[in-house]
Amino acid sequence: MNKYQNKYRIPSTRLQNWDYGAMGSYFVTICTQNREHFFGEIVRAQCIVETHCNASLQNEMILTDIGKKVEQEWLKTIELRPDMNLELGNFVVMPNHFHGILIIGENEFNSELEITTGIESEIISGIESGIESGIESRIESRRRDAMHRVSTDKTNKFGPQSKNLASIIRGFKSAVTTYSRTNGNTNFGWQPRFHDHIIRNSLEFERIQNYIEQNPAKWAADKFYK
């Protein structure tokens, strides 16, 4: 843990040279404090016709009230931030964590942003299949500039800190925490940080979509299993 102004702080897991308000697809994982099972449990689903059962469908996530609130608040993300041009990919609420894909499209807060030197291979080279080709071409242009260490401006142009990935996750976590504690679940808490991954191309997007979809079925082998 690092010190800043004689105070201990948790180092950021964010990519230092990337503006998290920029257009792109982000794979987000958020865990509960100490990985406690606040959101529900995975149970073996009942199969009516045993001979036609699909093994991958035999695990089912049963949500608690808090788990249902997590799902509801994530679905409200687009509604609450219409000016950010957001889209949701697959998401899943697990017993002690949440996975989701969030897509930030071109909006008034990032349309004028320019890539700065140093991002290089961390720039995403693709977003969800089906998003306008104009957005894809802009991202590809930015990727080429970054790969050649080209800065289109000598100054950093980062958008408002209230209109980025961190602010979205902060609001989402806060809403769930407030609900939990006002409804008697005073022990509920999130881990202080969240993990994000910048999705670089459509192949990776599909792989992560599938990973999220299959998460309940593979719960016993999940690294968050407890």
TAKA-V144584 format. One line per field, one symbol per residue. phi: phi as a letter, one per 30 degrees, with the letter a starting at -180 (. if undefined). burial: b if it has 24 or more other C-alpha atoms within 12 Angstrom, else e. A space follows every 50 residues. Layout:
phi=???
burial=???
This chain:
phi=.dcbhibdbdddcdddccddcddlcbccbbcddhhdddckbdbdddcdce dcdcedcccbdcdddddddeddddddedddbddchcbccdbaccebabca cbcccdbdcbdcdcdcdjdhddddcabeejdedddddddddddddddchc cdadcdccdeddbbedddddddddddddedddcjcdddacdecbcbbddc adddedddededdceddcedcddcdb
burial=eeeeeeeeeeeeeeeeebbbbbbbbbbbbbbbeebebbbbbbeeeeeeee eeeeeeeebbbebeebbbbbbbbbbebeeebeebbbbbbbbbbbbbbbbb bbbbbbbebbeebbbbbebbebbbbbbbeebeeebbebbbebbbbbeeee eeeeeebbbeeebbbbebbbebbebbbebbeeeeeeebbbeeebbbbbbb beebbeebbebbbbbbbbbeeeebee
